[in-house]
Amino acid sequence: MTVSSVIEINGENVDLNEPCNVVKALEKQRLKVAMGLVALIIRMDGEEVTYSRADVGKLDQLIADYKQKCDQASGAAGRGRARRVRWI
């Protein structure tokens, strides 16, 4: 049995192997959840998770996780401020 990498986020099919697309789909739904318009339902392999307005913090963490994966996939990871150490 193989596990599909495609999940459904409120009716939108998203491939988990494309983390940037996951971020876009989650952020789009976060706006709706934050405005109280809908609850976010994610289905994958028969499992279902529902995020409601009370779970926005968890949704934010999920978005942050996928942003990090997106940055790694696109080569943006590891960029940051240059640091220099000076010994006296």
N, C-alpha and C positions, 0 to 999 in steps of 0.2 A: 504494500500500500504506500503510495507516495502522497506527500502533503503538498497541496497547491500553494504557490506563493501569491496567489491572487486572493484578495479579501474584498469584502463589500463594506463600504463606509456610506451609510444612508443612501443606498441605491447606486453608488458609484463604485465600479470595480477598479481596484488599485493593486498593482504588483508590488509586493514587499521588496523585491529586488531593485526597485526604483525609488529610493528613499526620498528624493526631492518631490516626486509625485505624491507620496504619502503625506509629506509636510503640507503641500498645497491643499490636498483633500481635507486634512484635519483642520487646518486653519480656516478653511471655508466653513466647515461645520461648527468650529468654535464660535465664530461670529453669530451663527444662528442660535447656538446654545446660550451664549452670553446675553443675547437679546430676549431669551426666553421663548423663542419661536418653536424650537424642537428639542427633543432629546437625541443625542447622538447614539446610534446603534451600530456596532461593528460585529460582523459575523465572519467566522473563519472555521472551516472544517467542523461545522455543527455546533461550535461554541458561539455564544453571543454575549457581548458586554454592552451595557447601556450606560451612557454618561448623561447625567442630568445637570441642571444648573448648579446643584450642590457639589458636583464633581469637577468643576472647571479647573481646579488646581491640579488634579490628576491628569486632566486633558492637556494642560499646559506642560506638564512633565513629559507626557508622551510626545508632544510636538517638539520639545527641546531634544529628546532622545533621537527623533528622526531627523532633526536639523543637523545634529552632530553626525549621524550616518550619512546624510546628504553631503555635508562638507567633506567627509572622508572619501566618499565616492567620487566627488568632483575635484579632489586634490586640494581643497581649500584648508584642510586640517593642518595644523602645525604652524600656521601663520600667526604671528603675534608680534609683540613688541620685541625689538632687539634688546638684548641684555648684555651689559659689559661689566666685568669685575675688574677692579683696579686694586692691586696690592701695594701698600705703602710700607 
